Amino acid sequence: MPISRAGVRNRNGFTFLELAVVLLILGVVTALAFPVIRSLSGNHLKLTARHLVRTVFFVSDRAIATKRIYRLNYDLNRQTYWVSLRSGEGDFSPVASDGLTQTALSGTVQFMDVVTLHQGKVTLGEAYTDFYPVGRVDKTTLHLTDEDKNILTLVVNPMTGRVKVYEGYIDEVGK
């Protein structure tokens, strides 16, 4: 008895129609996923800002609790930051405990500049913020950017040591 070949699949490979459907599905999935993947760079910027805010908060509290002068250093050439402690002789040495080791900025985030009362606007080299035992902090403004040219401004309040984060490039707050 003859068997119809209508329901039998070609075992030599995929048909053109099957390949076209798979490529169409891949195209749709890629188109839907691309905006989500692109938005991750903005997340790097926000995550870096949060980490810096937590570091400033921690160092400010540490300076008050230990009655010692701490310094948050920024290396704009290497895009890193770290905490150091002032010794009795006035020299600062890096603190390598409590998660305060040198930290590189995450992803494609970079320091644009750091503005301090004592150093002015620094775009290359190193800058720093000093934290004093009485709770005062050097007035500091940090500008961070990412590959998409998003900018965040972090302003350290000199009286409280707390940080406010603003979207965009802000020169002076409350001027």
BAVEXTOR-885323 format. One record per residue (C-alpha): residue number from 0; x, y, z. Coordinates in pm, 1 decimal. Example, Ala and Ser with C-alpha at 12.3 -4.5 7.8 and 13.67 -1.06 7.14 Angstrom:
  nr       xx       yy       zz
   0   1230.0   -450.0    780.0
   1   1367.0   -106.0    714.0
This chain:
  nr       xx       yy       zz
   0      0.0      0.0      0.0
   1    151.9    339.2   -102.1
   2    226.1    595.1    171.8
   3    174.3    964.4    101.4
   4    485.5   1184.0    135.7
   5    279.7   1489.2    233.8
   6    335.3   1438.8    608.3
   7    697.9   1323.2    584.8
   8    966.6   1579.1    670.4
   9   1278.7   1630.6    460.5
  10   1566.6   1496.6    673.4
  11   1841.7   1669.5    470.2
  12   1815.0   2005.1    652.9
  13   1589.5   2300.4    720.3
  14   1361.8   2454.2    463.8
  15   1397.6   2814.6    357.1
  16   1071.2   2898.5    534.0
  17   1195.3   2753.7    865.8
  18   1518.6   2952.3    843.7
  19   1329.0   3270.1    759.7
  20   1098.5   3226.5   1062.6
  21   1395.8   3170.1   1298.2
  22   1574.7   3480.5   1163.9
  23   1257.3   3684.7   1205.3
  24   1220.4   3573.4   1567.2
  25   1587.1   3654.8   1640.2
  26   1542.1   3998.8   1483.7
  27   1238.3   4075.0   1698.7
  28   1410.2   3957.7   2017.6
  29   1719.2   4167.4   1936.8
  30   1508.9   4474.7   1863.9
  31   1328.9   4437.8   2196.3
  32   1646.0   4368.7   2398.7
  33   1864.7   4645.0   2250.1
  34   1708.1   4937.4   2441.9
  35   1739.8   4744.0   2767.6
  36   2106.8   4670.3   2701.4
  37   2175.3   5035.9   2609.6
  38   2014.9   5157.2   2932.9
  39   2263.4   4955.6   3138.6
  40   2532.3   5220.1   3079.0
  41   2314.7   5469.4   3269.2
  42   2295.3   5216.0   3549.5
  43   2676.7   5213.4   3573.6
  44   2668.8   5589.6   3624.1
  45   2404.3   5569.6   3897.5
  46   2574.8   5274.6   4067.7
  47   2906.5   5460.7   4072.0
  48   2737.8   5770.5   4215.4
  49   2572.1   5559.9   4486.7
  50   2902.2   5398.6   4578.3
  51   3070.3   5739.5   4604.4
  52   2783.7   5872.6   4818.6
  53   2814.4   5572.3   5053.7
  54   3191.9   5618.9   5069.5
  55   3158.0   5989.5   5159.8
  56   2896.1   5904.3   5424.6
  57   3114.8   5629.8   5572.5
  58   3435.2   5838.1   5576.4
  59   3254.8   6135.2   5731.3
  60   3118.5   5915.7   6009.8
  61   3456.2   5745.3   6054.9
  62   3634.2   6082.3   6096.6
  63   3387.4   6186.0   6368.2
  64   3396.5   5848.7   6547.9
  65   3776.3   5816.4   6553.0
  66   3849.7   6190.2   6597.0
  67   4099.9   6173.0   6309.8
  68   4133.4   6343.8   5970.8
  69   4047.6   6129.7   5669.5
  70   4091.9   6211.1   5302.6
  71   3901.1   6084.8   4999.4
  72   4144.0   6093.6   4705.9
  73   4041.1   6105.4   4337.9
  74   4281.1   6014.5   4057.1
  75   4131.9   6164.1   3741.9
  76   4399.3   6010.1   3516.9
  77   4346.6   5652.0   3633.3
  78   3975.6   5704.9   3715.6
  79   4009.7   5567.9   4069.8
  80   3942.1   5683.2   4424.0
  81   4058.8   5571.7   4768.2
  82   4056.6   5673.8   5133.6
  83   4363.6   5776.2   5330.8
  84   4421.8   5864.4   5695.5
  85   4636.1   6147.0   5832.1
  86   4915.2   6034.8   6058.7
  87   5053.6   6231.3   6353.8
  88   5322.6   6377.9   6127.9
  89   5066.2   6513.7   5883.7
  90   5124.7   6258.7   5607.4
  91   4833.0   6070.5   5456.0
  92   4855.8   5695.9   5403.9
  93   4596.1   5473.4   5230.3
  94   4343.8   5291.3   5446.8
  95   4327.2   4925.7   5347.3
  96   4048.8   4804.3   5573.0
  97   3671.2   4802.5   5593.0
  98   3631.3   4788.4   5215.4
  99   3808.7   5121.5   5170.0
 100   4068.5   4999.0   4923.9
 101   4135.8   5178.0   4597.6
 102   3827.7   5159.2   4374.8
 103   3814.1   5199.9   3997.1
 104   3510.9   5367.9   3848.2
 105   3271.7   5107.3   3708.3
 106   3211.1   5040.7   3341.0
 107   3247.7   5340.5   3116.4
 108   3202.6   5599.1   3393.0
 109   3465.4   5872.7   3426.3
 110   3538.6   6172.8   3642.4
 111   3488.0   6488.0   3435.6
 112   3630.1   6709.0   3707.4
 113   3644.1   6763.3   4081.1
 114   3596.1   7110.2   4231.0
 115   3719.7   7177.3   4584.8
 116   3762.8   7491.3   4791.8
 117   4138.9   7444.0   4825.8
 118   4225.8   7312.1   4478.2
 119   3967.9   7475.7   4255.2
 120   3861.9   7283.6   3944.4
 121   4078.1   6977.2   3876.1
 122   4043.0   6796.1   3542.6
 123   4372.5   6602.1   3540.5
 124   4585.4   6448.2   3811.6
 125   4466.2   6409.5   4168.5
 126   4216.1   6591.0   4385.8
 127   4092.2   6523.6   4736.9
 128   3826.5   6592.6   4997.4
 129   3927.4   6618.5   5363.5
 130   3697.5   6500.5   5644.8
 131   3752.2   6654.1   5989.4
 132   3677.3   6510.1   6336.8
 133   3427.8   6786.4   6418.7
 134   3202.6   6679.5   6131.0
 135   3310.9   6938.1   5875.5
 136   3411.8   6837.4   5522.7
 137   3584.8   7025.2   5243.1
 138   3324.2   7162.7   5007.1
 139   3345.1   6938.5   4699.2
 140   3160.8   6903.6   4371.8
 141   3218.0   6591.6   4159.7
 142   3109.0   6555.8   3798.7
 143   3070.2   6204.0   3657.4
 144   2992.4   6110.7   3298.3
 145   2944.7   5795.5   3092.9
 146   2989.7   5696.3   2728.6
 147   2641.7   5828.8   2640.4
 148   2739.5   6173.3   2777.2
 149   2500.0   6141.3   3072.5
 150   2626.0   6357.3   3358.1
 151   2566.9   6344.8   3732.2
 152   2679.6   6612.9   3975.6
 153   2756.7   6512.4   4335.0
 154   2775.7   6798.8   4584.8
 155   2925.0   6733.6   4929.5
 156   2776.0   6959.9   5195.3
 157   3066.1   7106.7   5399.9
 158   2860.4   7133.1   5719.6
 159   2701.7   6788.0   5728.0
 160   2919.3   6572.1   5501.7
 161   2609.1   6453.5   5319.0
 162   2589.6   6434.0   4939.6
 163   2320.4   6552.8   4700.5
 164   2309.3   6409.5   4349.2
 165   2182.7   6613.9   4054.5
 166   2129.9   6516.6   3692.7
 167   2334.0   6723.1   3451.1
 168   2637.2   6946.1   3501.6
 169   2585.4   7189.2   3789.4
 170   2859.3   7443.2   3863.7
 171   2745.8   7577.6   4199.3
 172   2436.7   7487.0   4395.9
 173   2257.9   7768.7   4576.4
 174   2470.5   8040.4   4420.9
